[in-house]
Amino acid sequence: MSTLVLTAAPLTADAFRPYGDVIEAGERFAVINRGTTRHYSDLARIDVNAQDGRPRVSVYHVMPYDMPLVVAMLERHPLSSQLFMPLDDAPFLVVVAAKDSDALVPSAVRAFLTNGRQGVNYHAGTWHHPVIALDRETDFLVVDRAGSGRNCDEFHFDAGARVTVRVGGR
């Protein structure tokens, strides 16, 4: 049995670009509403239109996972993007793999740690672990696709080819 052990890297837009968009307020904004609001515009490409899909906005309440995390499966949404934004200023773990593979291997998996104010928008077809809260129950705003068609594939790693992800010293 071989297990790949990953340490989660800090989430950055450049490192995450192959998998999706990082959602965070940056240096670019417009001041609107008579100076009372900073507008951080166009932070993600929401892709939900395949097979007459429509945007769906939800809130997920997520229980924390035990660390280190043993990654036994990943999922993907071939017809749409999927956006997760924490509502509680809580760091969360992001585990992904490239979207072009149907047979995943542990070495293709990457792990990122958000700073608690960042969200992610997975590109359509990007393999990812279900949302991973860390230290406490966390609410997430989720924007994804509603509509007809199969939009969730799962890949289960063989028992001898799993990935373990560590966060900090955990």
N, C-alpha and C positions, 0 to 999 in steps of 0.2 A: 504494500500500500504506500503510495507516495502522495504527500499533501504539499501543495505550494502555499507558503506563508507570505502574505503581503502585509506591509505596513501602509496604512492610508496616508496619501500625500495631501497637502493642502489643495483645495479646489481653486483652480485658476481658469480663466476663460481660454487661454492658449492650450493648456493641457487637456481641457475637456472638449475642445472644438470637434474632434472626430465623433463624439458621442451626442453632442447637443449644445445647448446654450446655457451659460451661467446667468442667472437672474440676480442682479444686484444694482443698487444705486451707485453710480460712478461719478465721474467728474463732469459728464455732459448732461445738462438739464436746461430746461426753459423755465423761466419764472412766469407763472400764470395767476389768474384769479386775483388781480390787483395786488400782486406781490406776496400773497399769503401761501403760495404753493410752488414747490419745485416739481416739475414734470419730467420724469426720467422715461423717455419715450422709446417704444419699439425694441424692447429688451429680449424678445424671443419670436421665433417664427412658429406660429401655431398652425399645424397642418392636420386638419380633420375632415377635409372635403371628399376623400375617396368614398366611392359607392354611396353618394348622397348623405354623408355623415354631417353632423352638426356639432358645434361646441357644447360641451357639458362642463359645468362648474360645480365642484363638490368640495366638501370638507372631510378629510380623513382624520380620525383620532387614533393615533398609533401608540401602541405600548412599546417600551424599550426592549431591545434585543440584548441577550447576554453576550459579553465579549470574552474571549475572541469569538468572532462570528465564523461559523463553518458554513460555507456557501455550497449548498446541495443542489440548488436550481437557480436558473435565471429565466426571465420572461421577456417577450418583446411584443410590440404592437405594430404589425406590418401596415396597417391602414392609417396610422396617425402618430402625431407627437403626443407626449404626455408631460405635463408641467407640474412640479411640486414646489410649493413655496411655504416655508415654515411660518406659522402665525405667532409663535411663542418665543422668538429670539433664542432658539435652541439649535446647537450644532447637530447635524445628522450625517450619517455615513452614506456614500454613494458608491455602488459597486456596478461596474459596466463591462461590456465586451463589444467588439466591433460588430456592426450590423450585418456584414456580408457573409457571415459564417453560419451554416446549419449544424455543423458538428463542432461544438466548442471544446477547447482544450484549456486546462488551467492557466497556461502561460499567456492566454489571450485576455485574462481578466485584469482589470485595473480597479483601484479603490481610491476614493477621494474623501476628505473630511471638509465639510462646509464650516464657515465661521459662525453660523447661527442666523445670519442676516442674508445669506445667499440661498437662492433656489436653483433648480435645474429644470431644463426642458429637454427631454430625450427626443432625438430625431426619430422619425418613423423607422421601425425595424431595429433600433438599437437594443441589444440585450442588456437587461438590468435586473438587479435584485429588487423585490418589493421594497417600498420605502422603509428605511431603517432608523428609527429613533434610538437615541443613545442613553442618556442619563435619566430621562423622565418622560412621562406621557407627553406627546406633542401633537398639536393640531397642524394640519397642512391644508392650504388651499390647493386644489387639484383642478387643472384644466385639461380635458382630454376629449375623446370622441364618443358620441352616442350615435347609433344608427345600425343598419343591417350589415351583415358580413362578419366573418370570423376575424377578430382583432386582438387575439391573445394567443401566442404560442409559448410553450414552456419547454425548457431543456433541462434535463436532470443529469447531473454528473454521476458517473459510476462511483460506487463506494470507495474505490481505490484511487480516484482522481479528483478529489475535492480540493477546494481552496479555503484556507483559513485567513481571515483578515484581522489584523490587530490595529487598535487605535491607541496611540501613545504607548504606555506601559501595559495596557490591558490586552 
